[in-house]
Amino acid sequence: MAQCRELVDRGEVTLAFSGQYFCDGDYRAILSASRDSNVSPPVILASRRTPAIGEEAIHFGAFDVIGIPYRPTDVEWMILKARRNRQAAGQAAHLVTPSRQQELLVRHAS
């Protein structure tokens, strides 16, 4: 977990795939590191899919859950989905920057 946290803290991770358990923690520690990071990479949990695990993972901030065993196309799909989500979030953030909000308020008031 320490190595993972270090990589995330340095901004070297743009997407993380995680198992459920590690010798020194579990996926929730990776989610915590992601939330605490300036970059906040999406975390995809690889797990035997059960509704409870999926709900818990999403509740704790996972981007998604991928079932084990998974195929290469499943991983590709998750990467594409995370990239699209990040692009959409970036576009949405661009639309709501303080200067953009002020511009829209001025236009609306005119």
Contacts in CASP RR format, 6 or more apart in sequence:
PFRMAT RR
TARGET T0000
AUTHOR 0000-0000-0000
METHOD contacts of the structure
MODEL  1
MAQCRELVDRGEVTLAFSGQYFCDGDYRAILSASRDSNVSPPVILASRRT
PAIGEEAIHFGAFDVIGIPYRPTDVEWMILKARRNRQAAGQAAHLVTPSR
QQELLVRHAS
1 22 0 8 1.000
1 24 0 8 1.000
1 25 0 8 1.000
1 29 0 8 1.000
1 30 0 8 1.000
1 33 0 8 1.000
2 24 0 8 1.000
4 13 0 8 1.000
4 16 0 8 1.000
4 29 0 8 1.000
4 30 0 8 1.000
4 33 0 8 1.000
5 29 0 8 1.000
5 33 0 8 1.000
7 13 0 8 1.000
8 16 0 8 1.000
8 30 0 8 1.000
8 33 0 8 1.000
8 34 0 8 1.000
8 36 0 8 1.000
8 37 0 8 1.000
8 39 0 8 1.000
8 41 0 8 1.000
9 33 0 8 1.000
9 36 0 8 1.000
9 37 0 8 1.000
11 37 0 8 1.000
11 38 0 8 1.000
11 39 0 8 1.000
11 41 0 8 1.000
13 34 0 8 1.000
13 37 0 8 1.000
13 39 0 8 1.000
13 41 0 8 1.000
14 39 0 8 1.000
14 41 0 8 1.000
15 41 0 8 1.000
15 42 0 8 1.000
15 44 0 8 1.000
15 79 0 8 1.000
15 82 0 8 1.000
16 30 0 8 1.000
16 34 0 8 1.000
16 41 0 8 1.000
16 42 0 8 1.000
16 43 0 8 1.000
16 44 0 8 1.000
17 43 0 8 1.000
17 44 0 8 1.000
17 46 0 8 1.000
17 66 0 8 1.000
17 75 0 8 1.000
17 78 0 8 1.000
18 27 0 8 1.000
18 30 0 8 1.000
18 43 0 8 1.000
18 44 0 8 1.000
18 45 0 8 1.000
18 46 0 8 1.000
19 27 0 8 1.000
19 45 0 8 1.000
19 46 0 8 1.000
19 47 0 8 1.000
20 26 0 8 1.000
20 27 0 8 1.000
20 45 0 8 1.000
20 46 0 8 1.000
20 47 0 8 1.000
20 53 0 8 1.000
21 27 0 8 1.000
22 29 0 8 1.000
27 43 0 8 1.000
27 45 0 8 1.000
27 57 0 8 1.000
27 60 0 8 1.000
27 62 0 8 1.000
28 60 0 8 1.000
30 43 0 8 1.000
31 43 0 8 1.000
31 57 0 8 1.000
31 60 0 8 1.000
31 61 0 8 1.000
31 62 0 8 1.000
34 40 0 8 1.000
34 41 0 8 1.000
34 42 0 8 1.000
34 43 0 8 1.000
34 61 0 8 1.000
35 61 0 8 1.000
42 63 0 8 1.000
42 64 0 8 1.000
42 82 0 8 1.000
42 85 0 8 1.000
42 86 0 8 1.000
43 61 0 8 1.000
43 62 0 8 1.000
43 63 0 8 1.000
44 62 0 8 1.000
44 63 0 8 1.000
44 64 0 8 1.000
44 65 0 8 1.000
44 66 0 8 1.000
44 78 0 8 1.000
44 82 0 8 1.000
45 53 0 8 1.000
45 54 0 8 1.000
45 57 0 8 1.000
45 62 0 8 1.000
45 64 0 8 1.000
45 65 0 8 1.000
45 66 0 8 1.000
46 65 0 8 1.000
46 66 0 8 1.000
46 67 0 8 1.000
46 68 0 8 1.000
46 70 0 8 1.000
47 53 0 8 1.000
47 54 0 8 1.000
47 57 0 8 1.000
47 65 0 8 1.000
47 66 0 8 1.000
47 67 0 8 1.000
47 68 0 8 1.000
48 67 0 8 1.000
48 68 0 8 1.000
49 65 0 8 1.000
49 67 0 8 1.000
49 68 0 8 1.000
53 65 0 8 1.000
54 62 0 8 1.000
54 65 0 8 1.000
57 65 0 8 1.000
58 64 0 8 1.000
58 65 0 8 1.000
63 82 0 8 1.000
63 85 0 8 1.000
64 78 0 8 1.000
64 81 0 8 1.000
64 82 0 8 1.000
66 74 0 8 1.000
66 75 0 8 1.000
66 78 0 8 1.000
67 74 0 8 1.000
94 100 0 8 1.000
END
